[in-house]
């Protein structure tokens, strides 16, 4: 039986996240967006409140929240500030490969410290010449005694300048595409590892983004995640678990855009009446609400499937649907919301312009919208079983 009722524990968690977002994140979101300063103080409060590192199992000191629990938190945070949400939630992205592919010793060594103090983990697949094409990774490694030697450049790395460790994906020398990709736990203070200056971005300015440079970086063999050649599979397994959160981020941002637009329409006078009385504005608001409901349901379904450990490829498609629809509809919703504001929406003093800049990234990171369409269409043409077969 289908049941959309959240448990008492989930409602409590949702309310806790909403209270934190409204009291700690929203009041400073504009300041951090304007300055580009890293909001370490806010993130530290989220860590103290138990609203960070959501997926770390209880065995290692974490809350062991499921995917559905996590998206409830992420939606509330993103409604207040997308950039801060990215920097808070990326720890889940960074630690997920360790949870999925790490040995018991690795989990004890690397996960437990994240719960004892504020630490940052960065996930590093993207490079200057590739992003969504994980199989195109050029960063290389080779075995030398008891170490792996890593060389290459990573790019678009969230929290790169503040990371305590990186999960680096690299290719064994002499291999191509999916072959030879492996994942390594690389402490940030490893000799040969350095980071570039924070990248200046259109949106998500409260989130640090940097390049990571590897120059003969020596990584102990015990820091290999899983086995050699397992890197591509581990990256894809990670995305299946984390992409529903992008749908939740899109839901939260879109919800705020709709609420701002409705509030403005109730106040704005034009042609002798409030613009909220115009059918064109009412239609736009109705479409916003319907799309938000659709994004949330897709996101909850994908998160539920992750928690139920439903067949991997079906869950992968569901996660891609949540991210695709979430990203595309959030961009549409915030564009319409800015249109309701008219010229004022183009001014920095109004919050809608920040949401407009922030929304665009959802169509790009953790696999572009085009990549999500590829994942979905590949399933449709290769695995989907049609009901209407005789035509």
Backbone torsions as a table, in degrees:
resi	resn	phi	psi	omega
1	UNK	NA	136.9	177.6
2	UNK	-79.2	133.7	-178.5
3	UNK	-138.8	118.6	-179.2
4	UNK	-99.5	10.0	-179.3
5	UNK	-82.7	123.9	175.7
6	UNK	-73.8	150.8	177.2
7	UNK	-73.0	165.3	178.0
8	UNK	-59.7	-38.3	179.7
9	UNK	-66.1	-38.3	179.3
10	UNK	-69.6	-38.8	177.5
11	UNK	-64.4	-40.6	177.0
12	UNK	-61.9	-43.6	178.5
13	UNK	-63.6	-44.4	179.1
14	UNK	-60.3	-45.0	179.7
15	UNK	-65.9	-36.9	177.8
16	UNK	-63.8	-45.0	179.1
17	UNK	-65.1	-39.6	179.8
18	UNK	-64.8	-43.2	179.1
19	UNK	-62.2	-44.2	179.0
20	UNK	-62.4	-44.8	-178.7
21	UNK	-61.8	-42.1	-177.9
22	UNK	-73.6	-33.6	-174.7
23	UNK	-94.0	-30.8	-174.2
24	UNK	-111.0	-32.2	-175.3
25	UNK	-94.0	-54.4	-174.5
26	UNK	-57.1	-43.6	-176.7
27	UNK	-61.2	-24.4	-177.0
28	UNK	-113.2	3.9	-174.6
29	UNK	-62.5	-42.1	-179.5
30	UNK	-65.6	-39.6	-179.1
31	UNK	-62.6	-47.8	-179.1
32	UNK	-68.1	-31.1	176.4
33	UNK	-65.5	-39.9	-178.0
34	UNK	-74.6	-36.8	-176.6
35	UNK	-89.0	-26.1	-175.3
36	UNK	73.9	8.4	179.2
37	UNK	-69.0	145.1	179.2
38	UNK	-75.5	124.2	-173.9
39	UNK	-81.5	56.4	-175.9
40	UNK	-58.4	-36.3	-178.1
41	UNK	-65.1	-39.9	178.9
42	UNK	-68.7	-41.9	-179.8
43	UNK	-64.0	-37.8	177.6
44	UNK	-61.9	-37.4	177.7
45	UNK	-67.4	-38.3	177.9
46	UNK	-64.2	-39.7	177.8
47	UNK	-63.1	-45.4	-179.6
48	UNK	-64.3	-33.7	-179.0
49	UNK	-79.0	-4.4	-179.2
50	UNK	76.6	25.9	-178.5
51	UNK	-110.3	28.0	-179.4
52	UNK	-139.6	160.1	-178.1
53	UNK	54.8	49.2	-169.0
54	UNK	-64.6	-30.9	-173.7
55	UNK	-94.0	-2.9	-179.2
56	UNK	-66.6	127.2	-176.6
57	UNK	-62.6	154.4	179.7
58	UNK	-59.1	-31.0	-179.2
59	UNK	-57.7	-26.2	-179.0
60	UNK	-111.4	19.3	175.2
61	UNK	94.3	-1.4	-175.9
62	UNK	-88.1	174.7	179.9
63	UNK	-79.5	-16.1	178.8
64	UNK	55.8	40.0	177.8
65	UNK	-70.4	144.7	174.5
66	UNK	-77.1	175.5	-179.5
67	UNK	-63.5	-40.5	179.6
68	UNK	-65.4	-40.3	175.6
69	UNK	-59.0	-44.5	-176.3
70	UNK	-63.6	-41.3	-177.1
71	UNK	-68.8	-24.8	175.6
72	UNK	-65.0	-41.6	178.5
73	UNK	-68.2	-46.3	-175.6
74	UNK	-62.4	-40.3	178.9
75	UNK	-59.4	-44.5	-178.1
76	UNK	-66.2	-42.0	179.8
77	UNK	-64.4	-44.0	-176.7
78	UNK	-67.6	-27.6	176.5
79	UNK	-63.9	-25.5	-179.7
80	UNK	-93.4	-41.6	177.6
81	UNK	-164.2	116.6	-178.5
82	UNK	-66.5	-39.9	-177.2
83	UNK	-63.8	-47.9	178.5
84	UNK	-63.3	-36.9	178.9
85	UNK	-61.6	-42.4	178.5
86	UNK	-59.2	-45.3	-178.0
87	UNK	-72.5	-27.5	177.1
88	UNK	-78.3	-45.8	-173.4
89	UNK	-77.6	-20.4	-175.8
90	UNK	-64.1	-18.3	173.6
91	UNK	-61.7	-33.8	176.5
92	UNK	-67.6	-39.2	176.3
93	UNK	-63.7	-42.7	-177.4
94	UNK	-71.1	-32.5	-178.3
95	UNK	-90.9	-17.3	-178.2
96	UNK	-58.6	-42.3	177.8
97	UNK	-60.6	-31.1	178.1
98	UNK	-71.8	-40.3	178.1
99	UNK	-63.5	-40.8	-176.2
100	UNK	-80.0	-40.1	-171.0
101	UNK	-116.8	-3.5	-176.7
102	UNK	-80.3	154.3	173.7
103	UNK	-77.2	169.0	178.3
104	UNK	-59.7	-41.4	179.5
105	UNK	-63.8	-41.0	178.9
106	UNK	-64.4	-41.3	-179.6
107	UNK	-65.0	-42.7	178.4
108	UNK	-63.4	-42.1	-176.2
109	UNK	-72.7	-40.4	-169.5
110	UNK	-103.5	-27.3	-178.2
111	UNK	-85.6	-43.3	-175.5
112	UNK	-54.6	-42.5	-179.0
113	UNK	-60.4	-26.0	-179.3
114	UNK	-66.9	-23.2	-179.8
115	UNK	-91.3	-20.0	-178.5
116	UNK	-83.8	-30.2	-179.6
117	UNK	-152.5	165.2	179.8
118	UNK	-70.4	117.5	177.8
119	UNK	-137.2	159.6	-178.3
120	UNK	-125.3	137.3	176.3
121	UNK	-119.7	130.8	179.7
122	UNK	-113.8	141.4	-179.6
123	UNK	-99.7	124.8	-171.8
124	UNK	-128.2	91.4	169.0
125	UNK	-108.0	-44.5	-172.5
126	UNK	-61.4	148.5	179.9
127	UNK	-136.9	169.9	-179.5
128	UNK	-55.8	-31.6	-176.7
129	UNK	-104.8	2.0	179.1
130	UNK	-154.8	149.9	178.5
131	UNK	-132.3	-79.7	-178.9
132	UNK	-71.4	-21.8	-178.7
133	UNK	-84.5	78.0	-176.3
134	UNK	-59.4	-34.6	179.8
135	UNK	-66.1	-12.9	-179.2
136	UNK	-91.1	10.8	-179.4
137	UNK	-55.7	134.7	179.9
138	UNK	-108.5	-19.5	176.5
139	UNK	-55.2	131.4	-171.7
140	UNK	-116.9	163.0	173.9
141	UNK	-144.4	157.1	172.8
142	UNK	-146.7	151.4	-178.7
143	UNK	-82.5	135.4	176.1
144	UNK	-141.1	96.3	-177.8
145	UNK	64.8	-123.0	-179.0
146	UNK	-94.8	16.0	-179.2
147	UNK	-131.9	157.6	166.8
148	UNK	-105.0	137.9	179.3
149	UNK	-105.0	117.9	-176.7
150	UNK	-106.0	136.9	176.4
151	UNK	-139.7	135.6	177.9
152	UNK	151.2	-176.0	-179.1
153	UNK	-128.6	132.0	173.5
154	UNK	-108.4	151.1	-175.1
155	UNK	-139.6	160.8	-179.6
156	UNK	61.7	34.3	-175.0
157	UNK	-89.3	112.0	-178.6
158	UNK	-66.8	133.6	-178.1
159	UNK	62.9	21.2	-176.8
160	UNK	-53.6	-41.1	-177.7
161	UNK	-78.5	-8.9	-177.6
162	UNK	-119.0	0.9	-175.6
163	UNK	-66.8	139.8	170.9
164	UNK	-89.5	-27.3	174.6
165	UNK	-150.5	154.6	175.4
166	UNK	-117.9	144.4	164.7
167	UNK	-100.6	105.7	-173.8
168	UNK	-99.0	130.0	174.4
169	UNK	-102.1	126.2	-176.1
170	UNK	-141.8	163.9	-175.7
171	UNK	-110.0	135.0	174.3
172	UNK	-64.8	134.0	-179.2
173	UNK	-54.8	136.1	177.9
174	UNK	92.2	-2.6	179.4
175	UNK	-105.6	163.9	-178.1
176	UNK	-130.5	149.5	174.5
177	UNK	49.3	-126.9	-173.1
178	UNK	-68.0	-22.1	-178.1
179	UNK	-68.9	143.5	168.5
180	UNK	73.4	6.0	177.8
181	UNK	-78.3	131.3	179.6
182	UNK	-135.4	162.2	-178.4
183	UNK	-120.5	140.7	-175.8
184	UNK	-133.0	142.5	170.4
185	UNK	-86.3	118.3	-175.5
186	UNK	-123.7	106.6	175.7
187	UNK	-59.0	142.7	-175.9
188	UNK	-63.7	-24.5	-178.9
189	UNK	-89.9	12.1	177.0
190	UNK	-62.9	133.4	177.9
191	UNK	-60.3	131.6	-178.2
192	UNK	97.2	-2.4	177.8
193	UNK	-107.7	129.2	177.4
194	UNK	-144.7	165.7	179.9
195	UNK	-126.5	156.6	178.9
196	UNK	-91.5	179.5	178.7
197	UNK	-66.6	152.2	177.6
198	UNK	-56.9	135.0	-179.7
199	UNK	-79.4	136.3	177.0
200	UNK	-86.3	126.8	-169.5
201	UNK	-124.6	161.3	176.4
202	UNK	-62.7	-45.2	-178.8
203	UNK	-138.2	-172.4	-178.0
204	UNK	50.2	41.2	-174.7
205	UNK	-70.7	-20.7	177.9
206	UNK	-78.6	-2.2	179.7
207	UNK	-107.5	127.6	178.3
208	UNK	-73.4	134.7	176.2
209	UNK	-134.1	131.3	-174.0
210	UNK	-149.5	168.1	171.0
211	UNK	-90.0	148.8	174.8
212	UNK	-121.1	124.3	-176.3
213	UNK	-108.3	130.5	180.0
214	UNK	-117.3	116.3	-179.0
215	UNK	-127.2	97.9	-177.2
216	UNK	52.6	43.3	178.9
217	UNK	-73.3	123.4	-177.9
218	UNK	-93.4	118.2	-178.6
219	UNK	-117.6	124.3	-179.3
220	UNK	-58.1	147.5	-178.2
221	UNK	-59.7	-28.2	-179.2
222	UNK	-71.7	-5.5	177.5
223	UNK	-93.2	2.1	174.3
224	UNK	-71.4	130.5	177.9
225	UNK	-88.2	123.1	-178.0
226	UNK	67.9	-133.4	179.2
227	UNK	-121.9	165.4	177.7
228	UNK	-60.9	140.1	-179.8
229	UNK	88.3	-0.8	-177.1
230	UNK	-92.1	-1.8	-171.7
231	UNK	-59.6	-45.5	-177.3
232	UNK	-64.4	-45.8	179.0
233	UNK	-60.5	-41.8	-178.6
234	UNK	-65.6	-38.4	177.4
235	UNK	-64.2	-44.0	-179.5
236	UNK	-66.6	-39.8	177.3
237	UNK	-62.8	-36.6	177.9
238	UNK	-64.6	-46.5	-178.7
239	UNK	-62.8	-36.7	178.2
240	UNK	-58.5	-39.8	-177.8
241	UNK	-77.6	-30.0	-172.6
242	UNK	-100.2	-19.6	-177.6
243	UNK	-64.8	-32.8	175.1
244	UNK	-56.4	-30.5	179.3
245	UNK	-65.2	-30.0	176.7
246	UNK	-67.6	-37.7	173.9
247	UNK	-60.4	-38.6	178.9
248	UNK	-68.9	-39.5	176.7
249	UNK	-60.9	-44.3	179.2
250	UNK	-63.3	-38.9	178.9
251	UNK	-62.2	-46.8	-178.9
252	UNK	-63.6	-45.9	179.4
253	UNK	-62.9	-45.1	-179.0
254	UNK	-63.4	-38.5	178.7
255	UNK	-60.1	-44.5	178.8
256	UNK	-65.3	-41.0	179.3
257	UNK	-59.9	-43.6	178.3
258	UNK	-62.9	-45.4	-177.5
259	UNK	-64.8	-41.4	176.8
260	UNK	-61.6	-43.2	-177.3
261	UNK	-66.4	-41.7	178.3
262	UNK	-62.5	-45.1	-180.0
263	UNK	-61.9	-41.9	179.8
264	UNK	-66.5	-41.4	-178.6
265	UNK	-63.3	-30.1	178.3
266	UNK	-72.1	-21.7	-176.6
267	UNK	-101.1	-27.2	-172.2
268	UNK	-78.9	126.6	176.8
269	UNK	-98.0	138.0	174.1
270	UNK	-155.6	136.3	179.8
271	UNK	55.4	34.9	174.5
272	UNK	82.0	10.1	179.2
273	UNK	-152.2	167.1	176.7
274	UNK	-69.2	137.7	-177.3
275	UNK	-67.5	-15.5	176.2
276	UNK	-65.9	-15.1	179.2
277	UNK	-86.3	-7.8	-179.2
278	UNK	-82.3	135.4	-177.8
279	UNK	-61.3	-35.4	-180.0
280	UNK	-59.9	-41.5	179.2
281	UNK	-70.5	-40.5	178.8
282	UNK	-61.7	-41.4	179.2
283	UNK	-62.9	-41.5	179.6
284	UNK	-63.8	-42.7	180.0
285	UNK	-65.0	-41.5	179.4
286	UNK	-63.0	-42.2	177.8
287	UNK	-63.0	-40.4	178.0
288	UNK	-57.9	-49.9	-176.8
289	UNK	-62.6	-44.1	-179.3
290	UNK	-62.9	-41.6	179.4
291	UNK	-65.9	-39.6	179.0
292	UNK	-63.2	-42.7	177.1
293	UNK	-60.2	-40.2	-179.4
294	UNK	-67.2	-43.5	178.7
295	UNK	-60.3	-47.1	-176.9
296	UNK	-61.6	-42.8	-179.3
297	UNK	-66.4	-40.4	176.2
298	UNK	-62.6	-41.2	-179.8
299	UNK	-65.4	-45.9	179.1
300	UNK	-62.6	-39.7	179.3
301	UNK	-62.8	-47.2	-179.3
302	UNK	-62.5	-42.9	179.7
303	UNK	-63.9	-41.3	177.9
304	UNK	-61.4	-41.9	179.9
305	UNK	-64.8	-38.0	175.4
306	UNK	-60.9	-46.0	-179.0
307	UNK	-65.1	-34.2	-179.3
308	UNK	-81.7	-5.4	-177.7
309	UNK	56.3	42.0	176.7
310	UNK	-62.9	154.8	-179.8
311	UNK	-35.0	126.9	-171.5
312	UNK	-49.4	-48.4	-175.1
313	UNK	-70.7	-36.8	177.7
314	UNK	-64.5	-41.0	177.3
315	UNK	-65.6	-38.3	177.2
316	UNK	-58.9	-44.6	179.4
317	UNK	-65.4	-41.8	178.9
318	UNK	-62.7	-41.1	178.0
319	UNK	-64.2	-40.5	177.9
320	UNK	-65.2	-39.1	177.5
321	UNK	-62.3	-43.9	-179.9
322	UNK	-62.3	-43.9	-180.0
323	UNK	-69.0	-43.7	-178.8
324	UNK	-62.0	-55.9	-177.7
325	UNK	-64.8	-39.6	178.6
326	UNK	-61.0	-49.4	-177.9
327	UNK	-64.5	-46.3	-177.7
328	UNK	-67.3	-43.5	-177.7
329	UNK	-73.0	-34.3	176.8
330	UNK	-62.1	-40.6	178.7
331	UNK	-65.3	-39.9	178.0
332	UNK	-65.2	-44.3	-177.1
333	UNK	-64.7	-47.1	-177.8
334	UNK	-69.6	-29.6	175.3
335	UNK	-65.6	-44.0	177.7
336	UNK	-66.6	-37.5	178.9
337	UNK	-63.3	-41.6	177.8
338	UNK	-64.9	-36.1	178.5
339	UNK	-62.8	-37.0	177.7
340	UNK	-64.3	-36.1	176.5
341	UNK	-68.8	-23.7	-177.2
342	UNK	66.7	-141.2	-177.8
343	UNK	-60.1	-32.5	-179.1
344	UNK	-65.8	-28.0	178.4
345	UNK	-65.7	-17.6	-178.8
346	UNK	-87.5	-6.4	-178.5
347	UNK	-90.3	143.6	-178.1
348	UNK	-66.5	-21.5	-176.7
349	UNK	-71.7	-14.5	179.4
350	UNK	-101.6	141.4	-173.8
351	UNK	-69.4	-18.0	-173.8
352	UNK	-65.1	-31.6	179.9
353	UNK	-66.8	-32.8	176.5
354	UNK	-66.6	-43.5	178.7
355	UNK	-62.1	-38.2	179.0
356	UNK	-61.4	-44.5	179.7
357	UNK	-69.2	-38.6	-178.1
358	UNK	-70.0	-35.9	-173.6
359	UNK	-62.5	-32.9	-173.9
360	UNK	-58.7	-34.1	-175.4
361	UNK	-63.7	-28.1	-178.9
362	UNK	-63.8	-23.3	177.7
363	UNK	-81.6	-3.9	-172.8
364	UNK	-118.0	-55.5	-170.2
365	UNK	-81.4	160.9	-171.9
366	UNK	55.5	38.6	-179.9
367	UNK	97.2	116.3	-178.8
368	UNK	-61.8	167.2	176.3
369	UNK	-59.8	-32.4	179.1
370	UNK	-67.0	-37.7	176.9
371	UNK	-65.7	-40.6	178.9
372	UNK	-62.9	-39.4	177.5
373	UNK	-64.3	-36.4	177.8
374	UNK	-64.3	-44.9	179.0
375	UNK	-59.2	-45.4	-177.4
376	UNK	-68.5	-45.3	-177.6
377	UNK	-67.5	-35.1	177.0
378	UNK	-61.6	-40.6	176.6
379	UNK	-63.5	-43.5	-176.8
380	UNK	-62.9	-41.0	-174.9
381	UNK	-89.0	-13.0	-177.8
382	UNK	-114.9	-30.5	-172.0
383	UNK	-126.7	-26.5	-176.3
384	UNK	-61.0	131.8	180.0
385	UNK	-99.1	106.6	-179.0
386	UNK	-69.8	149.3	175.6
387	UNK	-79.3	-44.3	-179.9
388	UNK	-86.5	92.2	-173.8
389	UNK	-97.3	-27.2	-174.5
390	UNK	-98.3	81.2	176.2
391	UNK	-149.8	NA	NA
